[in-house]
């Protein structure tokens, strides 16, 4: 299945959810820009891949035996390859203890793996939560069983590298934000100001996504993720993360600035810099020509 076919399925499923659950207390998309990007990608053959996952919340109110109502919130994210890969779903409720929540989410994931792999499954997931979630409120799990469950299903740690393109980066405050936020989030990479602007950040996936979330909220003429790399880390420790890095820190790189405003960089020098870091193939993704 191609990316565009998967995107079409995601749009169709969102439309279905919107029609079935028209009220915000039932269903709410948390990032409308991501939906707009996905629709643009589906409707335009030359469009770039979307830069953000579709994210939404489904609220479920199953009736429990004592006739009171409890609410479960399903925080959902659709990976770019969904439905080829499973959705990311976390079920929460104020009435669930941490151990109960872990058990519920583990069982939901098992159900989806066994019954929904490769198929749209948000309605199936919602029905499962509606039918089964309330029972977990009364389940008492021993600490040993929770430990065993966690040991059997360790959390997957992802290392991510984002290659961001901007029409231009001039503003000194934005440039300071990029460096400060990268330092705060333990990200390495580089920022090339000028026209065009190039930013690369690498580190833990959650930190990269937080960085992108902050950067994209700033005012830009145009900014997008040109390319992203995701690598699963077996151990997830500091040494494994450092092994994946191409850059030691994040620093601003200027390559022989020229032009009337001194805002154009020498792209030949940029290419050689990328080549030194083992990233030469990225140059063509940015500029459509091979570097030299």
Rosetta blueprint (number, residue, H / E / L):
1 X L
2 X L
3 X H
4 X H
5 X H
6 X H
7 X H
8 X H
9 X H
10 X H
11 X H
12 X H
13 X H
14 X H
15 X H
16 X H
17 X H
18 X H
19 X H
20 X H
21 X L
22 X L
23 X L
24 X L
25 X L
26 X L
27 X E
28 X E
29 X E
30 X L
31 X L
32 X H
33 X H
34 X H
35 X H
36 X H
37 X H
38 X H
39 X H
40 X H
41 X H
42 X H
43 X H
44 X L
45 X L
46 X L
47 X L
48 X L
49 X L
50 X L
51 X L
52 X L
53 X L
54 X E
55 X E
56 X E
57 X E
58 X E
59 X E
60 X E
61 X L
62 X L
63 X E
64 X L
65 X L
66 X L
67 X L
68 X L
69 X E
70 X L
71 X L
72 X E
73 X E
74 X E
75 X E
76 X E
77 X E
78 X E
79 X L
80 X L
81 X L
82 X L
83 X L
84 X L
85 X L
86 X L
87 X L
88 X E
89 X E
90 X E
91 X E
92 X E
93 X L
94 X L
95 X L
96 X L
97 X L
98 X H
99 X H
100 X H
101 X H
102 X H
103 X H
104 X H
105 X H
106 X H
107 X H
108 X H
109 X H
110 X H
111 X H
112 X H
113 X H
114 X H
115 X H
116 X L
117 X L
118 X L
119 X L
120 X L
121 X L
122 X H
123 X H
124 X H
125 X H
126 X H
127 X H
128 X H
129 X H
130 X H
131 X H
132 X H
133 X H
134 X H
135 X H
136 X H
137 X H
138 X H
139 X L
140 X L
141 X L
142 X L
143 X H
144 X H
145 X H
146 X H
147 X H
148 X H
149 X H
150 X H
151 X H
152 X H
153 X L
154 X L
155 X L
156 X L
157 X E
158 X E
159 X E
160 X E
161 X E
162 X E
163 X E
164 X E
165 X E
166 X E
167 X L
168 X L
169 X E
170 X L
171 X L
172 X H
173 X H
174 X H
175 X H
176 X H
177 X H
178 X H
179 X H
180 X H
181 X H
182 X H
183 X H
184 X H
185 X L
186 X L
187 X L
188 X E
189 X E
190 X E
191 X E
192 X E
193 X L
194 X E
195 X L
196 X L
197 X E
198 X E
199 X E
200 X E
201 X E
202 X E
203 X E
204 X E
205 X H
206 X H
207 X H
208 X H
209 X H
210 X H
211 X H
212 X H
213 X H
214 X H
215 X H
216 X H
217 X H
218 X L
219 X L
220 X L
221 X L
222 X L
223 X E
224 X E
225 X E
226 X E
227 X E
228 X E
229 X E
230 X E
231 X E
232 X E
233 X E
234 X L
235 X L
236 X L
237 X L
238 X H
239 X H
240 X H
241 X H
242 X H
243 X H
244 X H
245 X L
246 X L
247 X L
248 X L
249 X L
250 X E
251 X E
252 X E
253 X L
254 X L
255 X L
256 X L
257 X L
258 X E
259 X L
260 X L
261 X L
262 X L
263 X L
264 X E
265 X L
266 X L
267 X H
268 X H
269 X H
270 X H
271 X H
272 X H
273 X H
274 X H
275 X H
276 X H
277 X L
278 X L
279 X L
280 X L
281 X H
282 X H
283 X H
284 X H
285 X H
286 X H
287 X H
288 X L
289 X L
290 X L
291 X L
292 X L
